[in-house]
Amino acid sequence: MGSVAAMMLATLAVLPQQSWAAGDVVDYIEAKNLNNPPPAAPLDTFDRFEIAPIAMGAPYAGQPANEQAKQRLQANLDERVPPVLTEWNAKEAKNTPPRTLKIEPTIRHVKFVSGKARFWAGAFAGGTAVLMTVKLSDAATGEVIAEPEFYQHANAFGAAYSMGGTDKAMLIRVTDMVANYLKSNYIAAVGGPTGKPDKAAEKESKRKSKDADKDGESADQSTPQ
């Protein structure tokens, strides 16, 4: 029994830690679904838009590589979202008093590899991944109209081959998804992709590729020499 218990403890020790920034434990790292549901109302029902800095809690806050990822995410988000909100905020208000939408992005899970670690360890440093949620709520009432989540990852070998380039590209893709979700749901509430891999589609694509290879081989064998 002692050896079994030791093995269980060792297994738990290497499992990735997962927790919400608010302290609520979650049992997943990638997004739950392929698509985010539509918000309760189109975003243009609001007149003013405010975005908070990206939040990140335990156990990731304070970890140098993950803090670096947060800084990169913030810089990428600042390039993409505030210009859109500035345009929306300049429009004439439809409500009296004006309704304000709070936008609160939070890192729920992140595993990032610094450039230095990637240089020295390559693929052995492992893959990278990030899961963010963005809470959209009425600033006056606190009513949450949506909380989409966005997931991206980078393969360890691809990241090693690109000297960390795919690690950084992963962070750009996440912020692109956030910006696209906001823009897509401004006029109509339509939801949007989470970034979760469509494993069924990937499996079907591989099957078709194999079938095409087999058909090609059969055609080559049947061609007269």
VOGU-3710 file (C-alpha; in Angstrom, 3 decimals, decimal comma):
1> mgsvaammla> 0,000/0,000/0,000  2,889/2,327/0,805  4,338/2,037/-2,697  0,912/2,582/-4,298  0,325/5,718/-2,237  3,768/7,007/-3,155  3,064/6,458/-6,842  -0,259/8,319/-6,564  1,404/11,256/-4,834  4,116/11,356/-7,484
11> tlavlpqqsw> 1,491/11,401/-10,225  -0,406/14,244/-8,579  2,793/16,217/-8,212  3,343/16,410/-11,966  -0,249/17,151/-12,961  -0,787/20,726/-14,209  -2,282/23,033/-11,622  -5,608/24,510/-12,616  -7,599/27,206/-10,881  -9,753/30,198/-11,606
21> aagdvvdyie> -8,192/33,540/-10,837  -10,986/34,062/-8,296  -9,948/30,871/-6,517  -12,561/28,487/-7,884  -10,987/25,203/-8,962  -11,710/24,007/-12,501  -11,189/20,553/-13,951  -10,092/21,553/-17,455  -7,364/23,482/-19,241  -8,600/23,933/-22,805
31> aknlnnpppa> -11,977/25,467/-23,601  -15,012/23,314/-22,782  -16,738/23,705/-26,158  -15,843/24,453/-29,773  -17,982/27,609/-29,796  -18,921/30,327/-27,326  -22,662/30,944/-27,001  -24,020/34,325/-28,124  -24,172/37,094/-25,525  -27,569/37,884/-24,015
41> apldtfdrfe> -27,781/40,965/-26,256  -25,795/42,555/-29,083  -23,042/44,764/-27,746  -24,398/47,824/-29,503  -27,243/47,918/-26,974  -24,560/49,558/-24,782  -23,265/53,081/-25,312  -19,941/53,085/-23,517  -17,265/50,417/-23,246  -14,557/49,985/-20,609
51> iapiamgapy> -11,866/47,295/-20,601  -9,933/46,302/-17,485  -6,299/45,171/-17,452  -5,814/41,420/-17,822  -6,096/39,665/-14,447  -4,156/36,560/-13,420  -4,345/34,821/-10,065  -2,829/31,853/-8,266  -1,034/29,658/-9,014  0,249/31,498/-12,087
61> agqpaneqak> 0,759/35,021/-10,732  4,354/35,608/-9,715  5,790/32,892/-11,959  8,330/34,710/-14,182  7,517/32,956/-17,470  3,775/33,292/-16,962  4,103/36,941/-15,945  5,999/37,438/-19,212  3,107/35,798/-21,063  0,662/38,126/-19,315
71> qrlqanlder> 2,680/41,190/-20,344  2,759/40,005/-23,966  -0,969/39,271/-23,905  -1,682/42,738/-22,517  0,449/44,409/-25,193  -1,244/42,382/-27,937  -4,711/43,129/-26,545  -3,932/46,855/-26,245  -3,121/46,921/-29,962  -6,392/45,268/-30,961
81> vppvltewna> -9,262/46,156/-28,622  -8,979/49,775/-27,333  -9,016/51,280/-30,871  -12,323/49,474/-31,522  -13,784/50,656/-28,215  -12,674/54,227/-28,904  -14,664/54,149/-32,136  -17,738/52,770/-30,381  -17,466/55,235/-27,493  -17,476/58,130/-29,971
91> keakntpprt> -20,987/57,265/-31,174  -24,019/59,106/-29,865  -25,613/57,377/-26,854  -28,934/55,638/-27,414  -29,809/55,311/-23,732  -30,348/57,854/-20,964  -28,283/57,534/-18,896  -25,772/55,818/-21,201  -25,298/52,094/-20,581  -21,708/50,990/-19,999
101> lkieptirhv> -20,311/47,543/-20,735  -17,437/46,339/-18,571  -14,964/44,020/-20,301  -12,833/41,988/-17,889  -10,254/39,587/-19,367  -8,753/36,975/-17,050  -6,082/34,335/-17,583  -7,550/31,093/-16,232  -4,688/28,815/-17,208  -1,293/29,521/-18,695
111> kfvsgkarfw> 1,850/27,501/-19,272  4,470/29,592/-21,020  8,134/28,972/-21,795  10,513/31,916/-21,771  12,787/32,520/-24,748  15,832/31,671/-22,647  14,342/28,373/-21,482  13,261/27,533/-25,037  16,765/28,274/-26,325  18,473/25,966/-23,837
121> agafaggtav> 15,879/23,205/-23,466  14,128/23,266/-26,850  11,259/20,794/-27,059  12,182/19,394/-23,654  10,758/22,583/-22,117  7,332/21,320/-23,215  4,421/22,890/-25,039  2,646/26,090/-24,110  -1,031/26,906/-23,654  -3,299/29,697/-22,510
131> lmtvklsdaa> -6,984/29,827/-21,570  -8,642/33,219/-21,091  -12,162/34,243/-20,216  -13,628/37,675/-20,918  -16,529/38,701/-18,705  -18,921/41,200/-20,289  -21,249/42,849/-17,795  -23,487/45,874/-17,330  -21,444/48,339/-15,246  -24,544/49,678/-13,473
141> tgeviaepef> -26,360/46,463/-12,612  -23,580/43,874/-12,664  -25,620/41,681/-15,016  -23,305/39,365/-16,953  -24,314/39,181/-20,588  -21,509/36,852/-21,697  -18,303/35,222/-20,510  -16,647/33,704/-23,576  -13,458/31,708/-23,242  -10,519/31,522/-25,624
151> yqhanafgaa> -7,886/28,803/-25,847  -4,692/28,381/-27,836  -1,621/26,187/-27,551  1,765/25,685/-29,188  3,417/22,341/-29,841  6,736/21,754/-28,068  8,580/20,676/-31,212  7,189/23,524/-33,328  8,156/25,996/-30,618  11,674/24,551/-30,460
161> ysmggtdkam> 12,078/24,665/-34,254  10,877/28,291/-34,363  13,025/29,267/-31,348  9,919/30,241/-29,394  8,166/31,917/-32,302  5,076/29,735/-32,073  4,886/30,360/-28,313  4,581/34,102/-28,994  2,234/33,573/-31,954  -0,102/31,632/-29,652
171> lirvtdmvan> -0,529/34,748/-27,485  -1,285/36,879/-30,541  -3,940/34,415/-31,729  -5,757/34,569/-28,390  -6,009/38,358/-28,456  -7,120/38,234/-32,100  -9,943/35,929/-31,019  -11,015/38,318/-28,249  -11,087/41,283/-30,623  -12,959/39,302/-33,293
181> ylksnyiaav> -15,543/38,127/-30,757  -16,286/41,685/-29,654  -16,554/42,974/-33,235  -18,634/40,008/-34,426  -21,152/40,446/-31,604  -21,540/44,220/-31,848  -24,482/44,345/-34,279  -25,846/40,823/-33,708  -25,355/38,292/-30,916  -23,733/35,398/-32,738
191> ggptgkpdka> -21,141/33,939/-30,356  -17,832/32,769/-31,789  -15,089/30,119/-31,687  -13,268/29,218/-28,494  -10,158/27,851/-30,162  -10,704/24,346/-28,828  -9,336/21,830/-31,342  -12,039/20,037/-33,330  -10,645/16,550/-32,826  -13,420/14,887/-34,803
201> aekeskrksk> -12,695/17,123/-37,800  -8,959/16,536/-37,451  -9,519/12,767/-37,363  -11,731/12,946/-40,467  -9,149/15,070/-42,269  -6,415/12,531/-41,516  -8,654/9,703/-42,711  -9,320/11,481/-46,011  -5,626/12,173/-46,420  -4,791/8,503/-45,922
211> dadkdgesad> -7,524/7,466/-48,361  -6,144/9,901/-50,929  -2,654/8,475/-50,471  -3,972/4,942/-50,957  -5,876/5,985/-54,094  -2,702/7,565/-55,420  -0,696/4,416/-54,763  -3,338/2,274/-56,476  -3,321/4,553/-59,504  0,485/4,372/-59,720
221> qstpq> 0,426/0,562/-59,535  -2,210/0,286/-62,248  -0,397/2,628/-64,660  1,398/0,637/-67,430  5,171/0,895/-67,320
//
